[in-house]
Amino acid sequence: MIEKYPVHQNERSAQSVPSPLMSFVEDEIARLEKRLIPISTTGNKNARSLDDEMKLAQFKEYKQQLSQSHPQYDGIAAELQTQQVQYEQRIQSLQQELVPRSSDLAKEAMPGDNAYFAIQESIFHEQRILTKASTVLDQMDKVYIANKIVEYQSRQGQTKRGSILRSLNTSQGQLNTIRNLRQLIPQPPTR
């Protein structure tokens, strides 16, 4: 996930700030500004928009700190630590929501399990077709099967188990990104 951040050269900086770290800060600023645009035009402020405004100010401050000739990492380091803890807690909470599949296939351990696992079989079936017949299928057939798989996965995500697993995968990806970014923060020299 970290590869998505482009190389960022900061001409003013005597010490080079790791590109993914600066890109992360800039992406957060852009995301928050985009979320605040509808609110600024309607004037309807709520607790979430006030929180977003405070976050935006924080990230602008982080950018300023990173843009100095001797970048300051304390603010962004604390932010990344906070986000890491939040994602770890979210993942733990989601894992607790998952219930193992019932050994009695007539009973659903979670609402929608019968549909989830039936769709899973359809996905496996389509993937086997794609693998076995990939040399004889033309590109249109391959695209059709790939689109069917995506359609099945979307339907699967509408079940309770699918929704939790999708949230779990998204949160794990975000956690991995945060951990990678934290590793980019230079450590103060030890004495």
C-alpha positions as CSV (number, residue, x, y, z in Angstrom):
1,M,0.0,0.0,0.0
2,I,2.9,2.3,0.7
3,E,3.9,2.3,-3.0
4,K,1.0,4.5,-3.9
5,Y,2.7,7.6,-2.6
6,P,4.8,9.3,-5.2
7,V,8.3,10.6,-4.7
8,H,8.1,14.0,-3.1
9,Q,11.1,16.4,-3.2
10,N,11.0,19.2,-0.7
11,E,13.4,21.8,-2.0
12,R,13.4,23.9,1.2
13,S,14.3,21.0,3.4
14,A,17.9,20.4,4.5
15,Q,16.9,17.0,5.6
16,S,14.7,15.0,3.2
17,V,11.3,14.0,4.6
18,P,10.4,10.5,3.4
19,S,8.1,10.9,0.4
20,P,5.4,8.5,1.6
21,L,5.1,10.4,4.9
22,M,4.7,13.8,3.2
23,S,2.3,12.3,0.7
24,F,0.2,10.8,3.5
25,V,-0.1,14.2,5.2
26,E,-1.0,15.9,1.9
27,D,-3.6,13.2,1.1
28,E,-5.2,13.7,4.5
29,I,-5.4,17.4,4.0
30,A,-7.0,16.9,0.6
31,R,-9.5,14.3,1.9
32,L,-10.5,16.6,4.8
33,E,-10.9,19.6,2.6
34,K,-13.0,17.7,0.2
35,R,-15.3,16.5,3.0
36,L,-15.6,20.1,4.3
37,I,-16.6,21.6,0.9
38,P,-20.3,20.8,1.1
39,I,-20.5,22.0,4.7
40,S,-18.9,25.4,3.8
41,T,-21.4,25.9,1.0
42,T,-24.5,25.0,3.2
43,G,-23.2,26.3,6.5
44,N,-24.6,23.2,8.3
45,K,-21.9,22.4,10.9
46,N,-22.2,19.4,13.1
47,A,-19.9,17.6,15.5
48,R,-18.3,15.7,12.7
49,S,-17.5,18.8,10.6
50,L,-16.0,20.5,13.7
51,D,-13.9,17.4,14.3
52,D,-12.8,17.5,10.6
53,E,-11.9,21.2,10.8
54,M,-9.7,20.4,13.9
55,K,-8.1,17.5,12.1
56,L,-7.5,19.6,9.0
57,A,-5.8,22.3,11.1
58,Q,-3.7,19.5,12.7
59,F,-2.6,18.1,9.4
60,K,-1.7,21.5,8.1
61,E,0.5,22.0,11.2
62,Y,2.1,18.6,10.5
63,K,2.9,19.6,7.0
64,Q,4.4,22.9,8.3
65,Q,6.5,20.9,10.7
66,L,7.7,18.5,8.0
67,S,8.5,21.4,5.6
68,Q,11.0,23.1,8.0
69,S,14.7,23.0,7.2
70,H,15.0,20.6,10.1
71,P,11.7,18.7,10.1
72,Q,9.9,18.0,13.3
73,Y,8.3,14.5,13.5
74,D,6.7,14.5,16.9
75,G,3.2,15.6,15.8
76,I,2.9,13.2,12.9
77,A,4.5,10.4,15.0
78,A,1.9,10.9,17.7
79,E,-0.9,11.0,15.1
80,L,0.3,7.7,13.5
81,Q,0.6,6.1,16.9
82,T,-3.0,7.1,17.7
83,Q,-4.3,5.8,14.3
84,Q,-2.4,2.6,14.8
85,V,-4.1,2.0,18.1
86,Q,-7.5,2.8,16.7
87,Y,-7.1,0.4,13.8
88,E,-5.8,-2.3,16.1
89,Q,-8.9,-1.8,18.3
90,R,-11.2,-1.9,15.3
91,I,-9.6,-5.1,14.0
92,Q,-10.0,-6.7,17.5
93,S,-13.6,-5.6,17.6
94,L,-14.4,-7.0,14.2
95,Q,-12.7,-10.3,14.9
96,Q,-14.9,-10.6,18.0
97,E,-18.0,-10.1,15.8
98,L,-17.1,-13.1,13.6
99,V,-18.6,-16.4,14.6
100,P,-17.2,-19.6,13.2
101,R,-19.3,-21.4,10.6
102,S,-21.9,-23.7,12.1
103,S,-21.1,-27.4,11.7
104,D,-24.8,-28.0,11.1
105,L,-25.2,-26.5,7.6
106,A,-28.9,-26.1,8.2
107,K,-28.2,-23.5,10.8
108,E,-26.6,-20.2,10.2
109,A,-24.0,-19.1,12.8
110,M,-24.5,-15.5,11.5
111,P,-27.4,-14.0,9.6
112,G,-26.9,-14.6,5.8
113,D,-24.3,-17.4,6.2
114,N,-26.2,-19.8,3.8
115,A,-26.1,-17.1,1.1
116,Y,-22.5,-16.1,1.9
117,F,-21.1,-19.7,1.6
118,A,-23.3,-20.5,-1.5
119,I,-21.8,-17.4,-3.1
120,Q,-18.3,-18.4,-2.0
121,E,-18.8,-21.7,-3.9
122,S,-19.9,-19.8,-7.0
123,I,-16.8,-17.7,-6.7
124,F,-14.6,-20.8,-6.4
125,H,-16.4,-22.3,-9.4
126,E,-15.8,-19.3,-11.6
127,Q,-12.1,-19.1,-10.5
128,R,-11.6,-22.8,-11.4
129,I,-13.1,-22.2,-14.8
130,L,-10.9,-19.2,-15.4
131,T,-7.8,-21.2,-14.3
132,K,-8.6,-24.4,-16.2
133,A,-9.8,-22.8,-19.4
134,S,-7.7,-19.6,-19.5
135,T,-5.8,-20.8,-22.6
136,V,-9.0,-21.5,-24.6
137,L,-11.1,-18.5,-23.5
138,D,-10.9,-15.3,-25.4
139,Q,-10.5,-12.0,-23.7
140,M,-14.2,-11.2,-23.6
141,D,-15.0,-14.5,-21.9
142,K,-12.3,-13.9,-19.3
143,V,-13.6,-10.4,-18.6
144,Y,-17.1,-11.8,-18.3
145,I,-16.0,-14.3,-15.7
146,A,-14.0,-11.8,-13.9
147,N,-17.0,-9.4,-13.7
148,K,-19.1,-12.3,-12.5
149,I,-16.6,-12.9,-9.7
150,V,-16.8,-9.2,-8.7
151,E,-20.6,-9.3,-8.8
152,Y,-20.6,-12.4,-6.5
153,Q,-18.1,-10.7,-4.1
154,S,-20.4,-7.6,-4.0
155,R,-23.4,-9.8,-3.1
156,Q,-21.3,-11.7,-0.6
157,G,-20.4,-8.3,1.0
158,Q,-24.1,-7.6,1.7
159,T,-24.2,-10.5,4.2
160,K,-23.2,-9.9,7.8
161,R,-20.1,-12.1,7.5
162,G,-19.1,-10.5,4.2
163,S,-19.5,-7.0,5.6
164,I,-17.4,-7.8,8.6
165,L,-14.7,-9.5,6.5
166,R,-14.6,-6.6,4.1
167,S,-14.2,-4.1,7.0
168,L,-11.6,-6.3,8.5
169,N,-9.5,-6.4,5.3
170,T,-9.8,-2.7,4.8
171,S,-8.8,-2.0,8.4
172,Q,-5.9,-4.4,8.2
173,G,-4.7,-2.7,5.0
174,Q,-4.9,0.7,6.7
175,L,-3.0,-0.6,9.7
176,N,-0.2,-2.0,7.5
177,T,0.1,1.4,5.8
178,I,0.3,3.2,9.2
179,R,2.9,0.8,10.5
180,N,5.0,1.3,7.3
181,L,4.7,5.1,7.6
182,R,5.8,4.9,11.3
183,Q,8.9,3.1,10.2
184,L,9.8,6.0,8.0
185,I,10.0,8.4,10.8
186,P,13.7,9.1,11.6
187,Q,14.6,8.1,15.1
188,P,16.6,10.6,17.2
189,P,20.2,9.6,17.6
190,T,21.0,7.7,20.7
191,R,23.7,9.0,23.0
